[in-house]
Every structure is written in C-alpha cells, then in structure tokens.
Amino acid sequence: MKEAVRNSGWMREASLIGGAWVGADSGKAHEVANPATGEVIGTIPVCGKAETRRAIEAAHAAFADWSGRTAAERAAMLHEMARLIRENIEALAQMLTLEQGKPLHEARGEVSISASYIQWFAEEARRINGDIIPSPWKDRRLLVTREPVGVVGAITPWNFPFSMIARKLGAALAAGCTIVVKPAELTPYCGLVWGLLAEKAGVPAGVVNILTGSSSEIGGELTANPLVRKITFTGSTRVGKLLYEQSASTMKRMSMELGGNAPFIVFDDADLDRAVEGAVAAKYRNSGQTCVCTNRFYIQDGIYDAFAEKFAERVKALKVGSGFEPGVEQGPLINEAAVEKVEEHVSDALGKGARALAGGKRHALGQSFFEPTVLADATADMSVAREETFGPLAVLFRFHDEKEVIAAANDTEFGLAAYLYTRDLARTFRVSAALEYGMVGINEGIITTEVAPFGGIKESGMGHEGSVYGLNDYLNLKYLSVGGL
Ligand code: ADP
C-alpha cells in the first residue's frame, strides 16, 4: 500500500509557503512511519521560525486580494475542493490509514465528512450577512458588518489529521481569511495534501500555507507574530493552555478544541441493545483516540450486570488488525507512548479493585496494537476517572440515582461531550440541562456532523466548529454609525 500511496500523486514531502513547495532552510528532514508496521513511509521538512515567518508574511500578502473577492468566487473554489476530495476519496483514505492506522472504512468516513465541511462552508460563505440596528437618533443609520479576522494560524492533531484541517481551513477561506497550517508531525501527509487540494481548486498562492517541522518553533512564531490575528487549535489541554498564554501579548482571537473526559450514562430504562451499540461506537472508534470518545461509563444498578455482559461480549468480538485488512474494526494506536498510557490506566485500575471483562493487555499483533478492553467495578480514585485515556479502554462505574450520577459526570475540569441513554423524556431534558458539557448525545454514540456546532466548555476549550456558528470565530463585527442623514 505504501507504494500505491506514494505514487497516487497526493503525497507531498515538502512544505507549501507562498505557493512554493519547499524543504526546510536547514535541509533537515524527519521520517514518518506507518503505526501498524513501523515501516518508514517518507520524510517531511523540519521547518522552524524563519520558514514560519515567511509563511505568515505570504498569508498576509495574499489577504487583501482573497478577502476582497466576492463570496461567490471563494465559494466556487471551496465547492471545487469538496468535489476533488469526493472524487479522490479512495486515494486520500488510503493515505490516512497508512500514516494514522485507522480502519479504511473509518478513513473513508473522515475524508467524506471533510468534503461535507468544505461544502458546508462554501454554502455559508454566501450568507455572511450584516445587520441594520434601529437607530436611537433620527439622523443616523447604525450598521453592523462582519469582516474576516485576517491571517489564521492553525495547529492540528494526528487523530483526525484530515478532517480537523477541513473544519478550520473551510471556515477560514469562506470568511475571507488566509491561513498557515501546522499539521501534527505524526500524520503530516493528510495535512500537506490540503495545499495540493487548494492549488488544484484554483485558490491563489499564499492563501493556504502548510508547514511541517518543530512544533515549538512553528507554534512559537504563529502565536508571537502580530500579523497572525487568530489561532485555532485542536489538541491536548496542556498545549492549548501554552498557546493561549503565548498568544496573550498580541491578544489574538482563540478557538480551542481540547481534551475531554466524556461520561456515558445508561439509566435502567434505556434500550439495552441500543446502549451497547452506542457504547462500542463512542468508545472504540479510532481505537478510542478521539476527544469525544467515552472515558467513563456510568451504568445504573438495575441494568449494570446485563449491560456489562453484553458490552464485553460485543467488545471481545471486535476484529483488531491493520486498517487495510477487510473487516477490521480496530487498528493500532498511534505510537508506543499511547500504548503505555493505556497500560498505566489498566494496571492502576486493576490494582484498585477493577475486574477485567475483556482484553487488558497489548495485542498479540505487537507494534502499537492493544486489546479492546473492558473493566468493571471502577471507582473515582482510579486515574482513568480523572484523565483521558485516549485508547481502547472502557471502565464501568455503578450508580444508584440521577443526582449522584450528574455530580460524578460533572466532577472533572473537562466539558466536551457527554452521552446519556434513557427512554424517559423528562429525564432526558433534566439531565441534559444539568450536564456541564458542550455536546450531549442522547441515545446516540456518534454525534459529529458538519451542520451542528462542535465545541466544549470549561478546560475543553472555546469556540465552535461547523454549523452556522462555525464562521463566527473567523469574523470580526464592525459597527458603522452613519450620521448627518
Ligand atoms: P495530542 O496529545 O493529541 O498529540 P498535542 O497537543 O500534543 O496533542 O498535539 C496537537 C498538535 O499540537 C500537534 O500538531 C503538535 O505538534 C502540536 N504541538 C505540540 N506541542 C506544541 C507546542 N509547544 N507549540 C505548538 N504546537 C505544539
């Protein structure tokens, strides 16, 4: 598969700065490996501050022309990008699985939703309307316009290397912003390919710039440079806080999609089969490496044993293997450090009295494969109760009543996604309102769509991606007071 991807025409081993594909100034390159085999796929330039500054300057230079185009012109190019993505879904999905590891069918899903995000923002580009406010003065008109914020710096993670860029780049370009993107170093090709897509769609040079290399140098320049007016970041809360701090001196607009610690609450009256299916999807998708993946399962007394048994049976049947193997439902984790974190959480939980119902150790396939794992009888003193595992480990907590489970679910600094399963309508609204989270799945384990606002509260971040709200983060309001009329 490596050769097929290398020969597909979509894999670039250079950074895109101001319309030129270039290596690092130092000539340094870094190897990228397939997480399923450890085999080297190719190399990427290790860019630093100087290249980042040039990319920012190119984006700044391109801003006047790009923001001055009509919304219809920008929309047409975004529509063309969406078309190109759909036309090449197989090649792009193969590249994603090769560098990231997820099963090919999940990779196709990610590429497909990326096209949907780009299409959505192409459509929204034409609806960046303003307002006219009834004036308190007889001789004045008060207008509100919405203008692009300027150059955007985007830093993205490896778990959804293609779609995390789609949500940011689509919104930025639709709004009339230009952008400098730094994809994760573990999955750079699904980032660099956006430069190619933009070029093929006719987006002018300098509007989209993509840099690989030192995250602290690129991140440092993006946050310090006054020409960058906004930072959009998806990744860990630790790095998010660092970028927030670094951006303070130039007061940039910030959008942050950070870590989560999602609770999944199943009440006694839930549809058991539906809850089990939702639990599998909300936990094991992408081998548990999504920020909205369930981290804590809270199951009510009356349904606990039945849920645990059915869920463990279903999890034991999950097929683990290379993402390219037909029928595989769980691929490798991204690297050794990810496996070690799951191991730590498992041994900590077992040491504090948890019971293994499925899995529990590294998979016989070796590399970074881990068995899909279910542990019962979890307690609040376990590491997994507080920290995001980001791996295929499900832990089940038992609860008795609604009040108790709401308190437990909210007992975290995070507030991204939460899930609840019940057939009681009043409880649905009561519990949803009480959950301190940005998104709630009700009788649903997978909730992401381009038409709904994706975003968290508390230390899970700020701002929203996708939906009619998704453009707000890329636009400034300007108030015009027109007098002497
Ligand atoms: P994860 O735990 O999901 O890997 P990270 O926050 O470590 O999340 O990484 C997300 C993105 O942030 C990646 O592109 C990574 O290179 C980048 N990153 C990591 N450290 C820094 C930093 N000090 N400054 C800027 N970007 C960083």
Residues whose N, C-alpha, C, O or C-beta is under 5 A from the ligand:
A	BS01	ADP	I155 T156 P157 K182 P183 A184 E185 S215 S216 G219 T234 G235 S236 V239
